[in-house]
Amino acid sequence: MYKVLVMDGVSEKGLEPLRNESEIEVIIGNKMTEDELVAVIGEYDAMVVRSATKVTPRVFDHASRLKVVGRAGVGVDNIDLNAATQHGVLVVNAPDGNTIAATEHTIAMMLALARNIPQAVAKMKNGVWDKKAFLGVELRGKTLGIIGLGRIGSAVARRAQALEMDIVAYDPYITEEKAESMGIKLATLEELFPVADFITVHMPKTKETYHMLDERAFAMMKEGVRVINCARGGIIEEEALYKYMKEGKVAGAALDVFEKEPNTDSPLLELNNFIATPHLGASTAEAQLNVAVDVAEEIVEALQGKVVRNTVNIPSISPEVMVKVKPYLKLAEKLGKFQAQLVEGRVTKLEITFSGDLAGEEVKPITTALVKGFLDPILQETVNFINATLLAKNRGISIAQTVNGRANGYASLITLKVISDKGEKTVSGTLFRDNDPRIVMIDGYRIDAVPEGYMLYVPHIDKPRIIGPVGMLFGEHNINIAGMQVGRKEVGGKAIMMLSVDAPVSEETLKAIAEIDGVQEVKFVSL
C-alpha cells in the first residue's frame, strides 16, 4: 500500500486518479511547519503540493520512503530540486493545465483594453451613464504583435486569427517554416514594434528578456499602441510604460503581472487608460482542476514504475543506464545553457557528437539533457527531460546525434554545434577526474573552463593590452575574477578569453569591455 500526502488544498475532484487506485491511500494534510512535516514525511511514498508547502533539503533528508513529489501547477520554486535528485525522488508538475486559462485571460484583457470595459463598469457603479467617454477600437483588421510563440503565445495567435487580426511575432527559437505553417509572420523586435497595434508578451523572465520593453522599445512603437502582459513581471519596464502612457503614445495597457508583487501602489494604477488584475492568469476552476488531475495521474504512473511525462529533475530511464550516463547529464545541461547564451540568430539545428568512451553508451538521455539545457533559458514553458526534444521540434529545430570513436586526446567528449541563420557555434566539454565538468573547446580554440556561476566570453585579437585593461575594468567595478583562460590558434590572429567572476556583470561594464581596442565581442553567461 502506497501512502500519498496531499497538502495545500488541492482540488478534491482532481485527486480521483489517486483514489481510484486500490493500492494507494490518500491522506489530506493540514498546514504544517517544516518541523511538523519532517516529523511525518517518513511515512509517505508520495506527496502533492501547490505553492504553500516548502519541500526543503531537510524534508528530503527525513523522507525515507518518498519516491515522488507532485506540484499541482507549473512552478517548482518551493521544491528543492537538487535535494530531490540527490535523494532519488522524482519531481513532477503540470505544465499544460493552465494553458487555456492564461490564453483566455490574455484575450479577455485585450478585449477589455480595446473597449474600456473596466472603466465603464466603474462609472456605472458610481451612478454615471457616460457613453461618450469610452470610445473603443475594434480588433478586426488590427495587427497583433506577439512576443514569444510558446504554448500560450501560439494559442493566443490562433484565437486572435479567429478575431480576424493580422499576426506578427518575435521568437528567435522558431523557424520561418513553422511560423508560416501557423499563418504568422516572423519579425525582429525592431520590425514588430512600429507595425503592431496591440503587443502581448509571452516570454520567460531571463536576463535577456528583463526590461525587454524599455524606453528604447516604447520609442519605436506605433503611436496609439496597446500593451498586454499576462506572462512575467519585469519584462516590461514599468517606469517607461508609465512615461509613454502619460505622454499619450501608448493608448492603453493591461497587466496581470508586476515586477514586484503584490502591488497595489503602482503609479500606473492612477492612469485611466490602465487596467490590471492580481496575477489571475491561471485562476480558473478548470485550470485548478486540470493541474490537480494531471499531477495525480503522474504520481500514479511514477508509483507503478511507468514512464512519467512531466518529470522536472531527472529522466525516466533504467537504473543500469542511469549509473553510466548520470555523471554526464550535468555537463550536457551546462553545455546547452552555455550555447543558448552565446548563439545569435534563429536556431535551426543542434548537432551533437559523442566521442571516446561515450561512443559505446546509451547517449539519448545525455542528448535530452543537452537540449533541455539549451531551451531552458529561452522558453517560457517548463522544459524537462521528457518534453525538451518535442519543444525543439515544435519550433522547427532539428536535432542530429552522432557518435565518433575519436575524442581528440580526451577519454570522452561531448560536442554541441548550434546552427542558426547567422552562422555556427561549436562548444565541446568533458569530465575530468572525479566527474569534474569542463569546457575544453570553443569554435576550435582550446580552453579549460569550469561551466558554473558567472562567465564572460570575450573573442579578441591576439595582441598586448587586452587582458590588462579587462582586469582593470573589473577592479574598477569591484568584481572579483575567479579564473581566466585564453585560447588561440596562431600568434596575432583571433583568440578567445573566458573569465569566471564572482558576481553578475552590469551592462555598463560589458559595454566598457567591448570598447577596448582589439575586443571583438563580449557575452555574459550565467550558469
C-alpha positions in Angstrom: 0.0 0.0 0.0 1.4 3.4 -1.0 0.6 6.4 1.1 0.2 9.8 -0.5 0.2 13.1 1.5 -1.8 15.9 -0.1 -1.2 19.4 1.0 -2.3 23.0 0.3 -6.0 22.4 -0.5 -5.5 20.6 -3.9 -8.8 20.1 -5.7 -10.6 17.1 -4.2 -12.1 16.1 -7.6 -8.6 16.3 -9.1 -7.5 13.6 -6.7 -9.8 10.9 -8.2 -6.9 9.3 -10.2 -5.2 8.6 -6.9 -8.4 7.5 -5.0 -9.3 5.1 -7.9 -6.2 3.0 -7.2 -6.7 0.3 -4.6 -3.1 0.2 -3.7 -2.9 3.9 -2.9 -4.1 5.6 0.3 -4.7 9.4 0.2 -4.2 11.4 3.3 -5.2 15.1 3.4 -2.7 17.1 5.4 -3.3 20.4 7.3 -0.9 23.3 7.0 2.4 22.3 8.6 5.6 23.9 9.7 8.9 22.4 8.4 9.4 20.6 11.8 5.9 19.1 11.6 6.4 18.0 8.0 9.8 16.5 8.9 8.2 14.5 11.7 5.7 12.7 9.4 7.2 12.7 5.9 9.0 9.3 6.6 5.5 7.6 6.5 4.8 8.6 2.9 5.7 7.3 -0.6 4.4 10.4 -2.4 3.3 14.0 -1.8 1.2 16.5 -3.7 1.7 20.2 -3.0 0.8 23.6 -4.5 2.9 26.7 -3.7 2.4 27.0 0.1 4.3 23.9 1.3 8.1 24.2 1.2 9.8 20.9 0.4 13.3 21.7 1.7 16.5 19.6 1.8 15.7 18.9 5.5 12.4 17.4 4.5 14.1 15.2 1.9 16.6 14.1 4.5 13.8 12.6 6.6 11.8 11.2 3.6 13.0 7.6 3.8 10.1 6.2 1.7 9.4 9.2 -0.6 9.5 8.3 -4.3 7.8 11.3 -6.0 6.7 14.8 -5.2 3.9 16.3 -7.4 3.4 20.1 -7.9 -0.2 20.8 -8.8 0.9 23.7 -11.1 3.9 24.8 -13.2 6.4 26.5 -10.9 8.5 24.3 -8.6 10.3 27.1 -6.7 9.0 25.7 -3.4 10.7 22.3 -4.0 14.4 21.9 -3.7 15.2 20.1 -6.9 18.9 19.4 -6.1 17.9 17.7 -2.8 15.2 15.7 -4.6 17.6 14.5 -7.2 20.3 13.6 -4.6 17.7 11.5 -2.7 16.4 9.8 -5.8 13.0 11.5 -5.6 11.2 12.2 -8.8 9.6 15.7 -9.1 6.7 16.1 -11.5 4.5 19.1 -12.3 1.5 20.0 -14.6 2.8 22.4 -17.2 -0.2 22.2 -19.6 -3.1 22.5 -17.1 -3.3 26.3 -17.2 -2.6 27.0 -20.9 -6.2 27.7 -21.8 -6.7 29.8 -18.7 -3.7 32.0 -19.4 -4.6 32.2 -23.1 -8.2 33.3 -22.4 -7.1 35.8 -19.8 -4.8 37.4 -22.4 -7.7 37.7 -24.9 -10.0 39.0 -22.2 -7.5 41.7 -21.2 -7.1 42.7 -24.9 -10.8 43.0 -25.4 -11.3 44.9 -22.1 -8.5 47.2 -23.2 -9.9 47.8 -26.6 -13.4 48.6 -25.3 -12.6 50.3 -22.0 -14.8 47.8 -20.2 -13.4 48.1 -16.6 -13.5 51.9 -16.7 -17.1 51.9 -18.0 -18.2 49.5 -15.3 -16.6 51.6 -12.6 -18.5 54.7 -13.8 -21.8 52.8 -14.0 -21.4 51.6 -10.4 -20.8 55.2 -9.3 -24.1 56.1 -10.9 -22.7 57.8 -14.0 -24.0 57.0 -17.5 -21.2 58.3 -19.7 -21.5 56.8 -23.2 -19.3 59.3 -25.0 -16.3 58.9 -22.7 -15.5 55.3 -23.8 -14.9 55.2 -27.5 -13.1 52.0 -28.2 -11.4 50.3 -31.1 -12.2 47.1 -33.0 -9.8 44.2 -33.1 -10.7 43.1 -36.6 -8.0 44.3 -39.1 -5.6 45.3 -36.4 -2.1 43.9 -36.1 -1.3 41.9 -33.0 2.4 41.6 -32.1 3.2 38.5 -30.1 6.5 38.3 -28.3 7.1 34.6 -27.7 5.4 31.8 -29.6 5.4 29.0 -26.9 2.3 27.1 -25.8 0.4 30.2 -24.7 1.7 32.6 -27.4 0.6 30.2 -30.1 -2.8 29.6 -28.5 -3.3 33.4 -28.3 -2.3 33.7 -32.0 -5.0 31.1 -33.1 -7.7 33.0 -31.2 -6.6 36.3 -32.5 -6.8 35.0 -36.0 -10.4 34.0 -35.4 -11.0 37.6 -34.5 -9.6 38.5 -37.9 -6.4 40.1 -36.6 -3.1 40.0 -38.5 -0.3 38.4 -36.5 3.3 39.3 -36.5 5.5 37.6 -33.9 9.0 37.7 -32.4 10.5 34.4 -31.3 14.2 33.7 -32.2 13.7 30.0 -31.5 11.1 29.1 -34.1 11.8 28.7 -37.8 10.2 30.7 -40.6 8.7 27.4 -42.0 7.0 26.7 -38.6 5.6 30.2 -38.3 4.4 30.2 -41.9 2.5 26.9 -41.3 0.7 28.8 -38.4 -0.1 31.7 -40.6 2.2 34.0 -38.7 4.8 36.4 -40.0 8.0 36.4 -38.1 9.8 39.6 -37.4 12.6 41.1 -35.3 11.6 43.4 -32.4 12.7 46.4 -34.5 10.3 45.3 -37.2 7.4 44.3 -34.9 7.3 47.5 -32.7 6.4 50.0 -35.5 3.6 48.0 -37.0 1.8 46.4 -34.1 -1.5 48.0 -32.8 -1.5 45.6 -29.9 1.5 43.9 -28.3 1.3 40.9 -26.0 4.2 39.3 -24.1 4.6 35.6 -23.7 8.3 35.2 -22.8 10.1 33.8 -19.7 11.8 36.3 -17.4 15.5 35.9 -18.0 18.5 38.3 -18.1 17.8 38.7 -21.8 14.1 39.5 -21.5 14.3 41.6 -18.3 13.0 45.0 -19.3 12.8 43.9 -22.9 10.1 46.6 -23.3 12.1 49.6 -22.1 12.3 53.2 -23.1 14.0 52.3 -26.4 11.4 49.8 -27.2 8.5 52.1 -26.5 10.1 54.8 -28.6 10.0 52.5 -31.6 6.3 51.5 -31.1 3.4 52.7 -33.2 1.5 55.7 -32.0 -1.6 54.6 -30.1 -0.3 51.1 -29.3 -1.9 49.0 -26.6 0.3 46.6 -24.5 -0.7 43.4 -22.6 1.4 41.3 -20.3 0.0 38.2 -18.7 3.4 36.3 -18.7 6.0 37.5 -16.2 6.6 40.7 -14.3 9.8 42.5 -15.1 9.7 42.0 -18.9 8.1 45.4 -19.2 9.9 48.3 -17.6 7.0 49.8 -15.7 8.6 53.3 -15.4 9.0 53.5 -19.2 5.4 52.3 -19.7 4.1 55.0 -17.3 6.1 57.7 -19.1 4.8 56.8 -22.6 1.2 56.3 -21.3 1.4 59.8 -19.7 2.7 61.2 -23.0 -0.1 59.5 -24.9 1.9 57.4 -27.2 0.7 54.2 -25.5 -3.1 54.3 -25.7 -3.6 51.7 -23.1 -2.0 48.9 -21.1 -3.3 45.8 -19.3 -1.0 43.9 -16.9 -1.7 40.7 -14.9 1.8 40.6 -13.6 4.1 43.2 -12.0 7.9 43.3 -11.3 7.1 43.3 -7.6 4.1 41.5 -6.3 1.7 42.0 -4.6 1.4 45.6 -6.0 -1.4 48.0 -5.2 0.5 51.3 -5.2 2.0 51.4 -8.7 1.7 54.8 -10.3 0.2 53.0 -13.3 -2.9 52.4 -11.3 -3.6 56.2 -11.3 -4.0 56.2 -15.1 -7.5 56.0 -16.6 -6.2 54.0 -19.6 -4.5 51.3 -17.5 -6.2 48.1 -16.3 -4.8 45.4 -14.1 -5.6 42.1 -12.4 -3.8 40.5 -9.5 -1.9 37.7 -11.3 -5.1 35.8 -12.3 -3.7 34.1 -15.5 -4.1 30.6 -14.1 -7.0 31.3 -11.8 -9.9 29.3 -13.2 -11.8 26.4 -11.7 -10.9 24.4 -14.7 -7.2 25.1 -14.5 -7.0 24.3 -10.9 -8.8 21.0 -11.5 -6.7 20.2 -14.6 -3.4 20.7 -12.8 -4.6 18.5 -9.9 -5.7 15.7 -12.3 -2.5 15.9 -14.3 -0.2 15.7 -11.3 -2.3 12.9 -9.7 -2.1 10.8 -12.9 1.7 11.5 -13.0 2.1 10.2 -9.4 0.1 7.0 -10.1 2.4 6.4 -13.1 5.5 7.0 -11.0 4.4 4.8 -8.2 3.6 2.0 -10.6 7.1 2.3 -12.2 5.8 3.6 -15.6 7.2 6.3 -17.8 6.3 9.7 -16.5 5.8 12.6 -18.9 6.4 15.7 -16.9 9.5 15.0 -14.8 11.3 18.1 -13.7 14.5 16.9 -12.3 15.6 13.5 -13.7 14.9 11.5 -16.9 12.9 8.3 -16.7 15.5 5.7 -17.7 16.6 2.3 -16.4 18.9 2.3 -13.3 21.6 0.4 -15.3 21.8 3.2 -17.9 21.5 5.9 -15.3 24.6 4.7 -13.5 26.7 5.1 -16.7 25.3 8.4 -18.0 24.4 10.3 -14.8 27.8 12.0 -14.5 27.4 13.4 -18.0 23.9 14.8 -17.5 25.1 17.9 -15.6 27.9 18.6 -18.1 25.4 18.3 -21.0 22.9 20.6 -19.5 25.6 23.2 -18.8 26.9 23.0 -22.4 23.3 23.6 -23.6 22.8 26.6 -21.3 26.2 28.0 -22.3 25.4 27.7 -26.0 22.0 29.3 -25.6 23.6 32.4 -24.2 26.3 32.7 -26.9 24.4 31.9 -30.1 22.8 34.6 -32.2 20.1 34.5 -34.8 17.2 32.0 -35.5 18.4 28.5 -34.5 17.6 25.7 -37.0 19.7 22.8 -35.9 21.6 21.2 -33.0 24.3 18.8 -33.9 25.6 16.7 -31.0 28.6 14.4 -31.3 29.7 11.9 -28.6 33.3 10.8 -28.8 35.6 8.4 -26.9 34.2 6.2 -24.2 30.7 7.7 -24.8 30.6 6.2 -28.3 29.6 2.8 -26.8 27.0 4.0 -24.3 23.3 4.8 -24.5 23.6 8.6 -25.1 20.0 9.6 -25.7 19.5 10.8 -22.1 22.6 12.9 -22.4 21.2 14.4 -25.7 17.9 15.2 -23.9 19.8 16.9 -21.0 21.7 19.0 -23.5 18.6 20.0 -25.4 16.9 20.8 -22.1 19.8 23.0 -21.1 19.7 24.8 -24.4 15.9 25.6 -24.3 15.5 26.2 -20.6 16.9 29.8 -20.6 14.9 30.9 -23.6 11.4 29.4 -23.3 8.5 30.5 -21.1 7.1 27.0 -20.6 8.7 24.4 -18.3 11.4 22.4 -20.1 12.1 19.0 -18.7 13.7 15.7 -19.8 10.5 14.4 -21.3 9.4 17.4 -23.4 12.7 19.0 -24.4 13.1 17.3 -27.8 9.4 17.8 -28.6 9.6 21.5 -27.7 12.6 21.8 -30.0 10.8 20.0 -32.8 7.7 22.3 -32.4 10.0 25.3 -33.0 11.4 23.7 -36.2 14.8 23.0 -34.5 16.2 19.7 -35.8 18.4 17.5 -33.6 21.2 15.3 -35.0 23.0 12.9 -32.7 26.2 11.1 -33.9 28.9 9.0 -32.2 32.6 9.1 -33.0 35.3 6.9 -31.5 38.0 9.6 -31.6 37.9 12.1 -28.8 40.9 14.4 -29.6 43.0 13.3 -26.6 40.2 13.1 -24.1 38.7 10.0 -22.6 35.2 11.2 -23.6 34.0 14.3 -25.3 30.6 15.9 -25.9 30.4 18.5 -28.8 27.4 20.7 -29.5 27.2 22.6 -32.8 24.4 25.2 -33.0 23.4 26.3 -36.5 21.4 29.5 -36.9 20.7 31.9 -39.8 23.7 33.9 -38.5 26.2 31.1 -38.5 27.5 28.3 -36.4 29.0 28.0 -32.9 30.6 24.9 -31.5 31.4 24.0 -27.9 33.0 20.8 -26.5 33.1 19.6 -22.9 34.4 16.6 -21.0 34.7 15.2 -17.5 38.0 15.4 -15.7 38.8 13.2 -12.7 36.1 12.8 -10.1 33.5 13.8 -12.7 34.6 17.4 -12.8 32.8 19.1 -15.8 34.9 21.3 -18.1 34.5 23.2 -21.3 37.6 22.3 -23.3 37.0 23.8 -26.8 35.0 26.7 -28.3 34.9 27.0 -32.1 38.2 25.1 -32.3 40.0 27.1 -29.7 41.3 25.0 -26.8 40.2 26.2 -23.4 39.8 24.9 -19.9 36.8 26.5 -18.1 34.6 25.3 -15.4 30.9 25.7 -16.5 29.4 27.2 -13.5 28.5 30.6 -11.9 29.1 33.8 -13.9 31.3 33.7 -17.0 32.4 36.1 -19.8 33.2 35.1 -23.3 35.5 37.6 -25.0 36.8 37.0 -28.6 39.6 39.4 -29.4 42.7 40.0 -31.5 45.8 38.3 -30.1 47.9 41.2 -29.1 49.2 43.0 -26.0 47.0 45.3 -23.8 43.8 43.2 -23.9 43.9 41.2 -20.7 45.3 44.0 -18.6 42.5 46.5 -19.4 39.9 43.9 -18.9 41.3 43.1 -15.4 41.5 46.9 -14.6 37.8 47.3 -15.5 36.7 44.5 -13.2 38.8 46.1 -10.5 37.2 49.5 -11.0 33.7 47.9 -10.8 34.6 45.9 -7.8 34.1 42.5 -9.4 36.4 39.7 -8.4 37.9 37.4 -11.2 37.8 33.8 -10.1 39.5 32.4 -13.2 40.8 33.3 -16.6 41.6 31.2 -19.7 42.9 32.3 -23.1 42.9 30.2 -26.2 44.4 31.0 -29.6 45.3 29.2 -32.8 48.1 31.4 -34.1 50.1 34.3 -32.8 48.5 37.6 -33.8 45.3 36.1 -35.0 41.9 35.7 -33.3 41.9 34.5 -29.7 39.2 33.9 -27.1 39.2 34.8 -23.4 37.0 33.0 -20.8 36.6 34.6 -17.4 34.8 33.3 -14.3 33.7 36.1 -12.0 32.1 36.1 -8.6 29.1 38.4 -9.4 26.9 39.5 -12.2 28.4 42.0 -14.7 26.5 45.2 -15.4 25.7 46.4 -18.9 27.9 49.4 -18.2 30.9 47.1 -17.6 30.2 44.9 -20.6 30.0 48.0 -22.8 33.3 49.3 -21.5 35.0 45.9 -22.2 33.6 45.9 -25.7 35.2 49.3 -26.3 38.7 48.0 -25.5 40.8 48.1 -28.7 41.0 44.6 -30.1 38.0 43.2 -28.4 35.5 41.8 -31.0 32.6 40.8 -28.8 31.5 40.3 -25.2 29.0 37.8 -23.9 27.9 37.4 -20.3 26.8 33.9 -19.4 25.0 32.9 -16.2 25.1 29.2 -15.3 
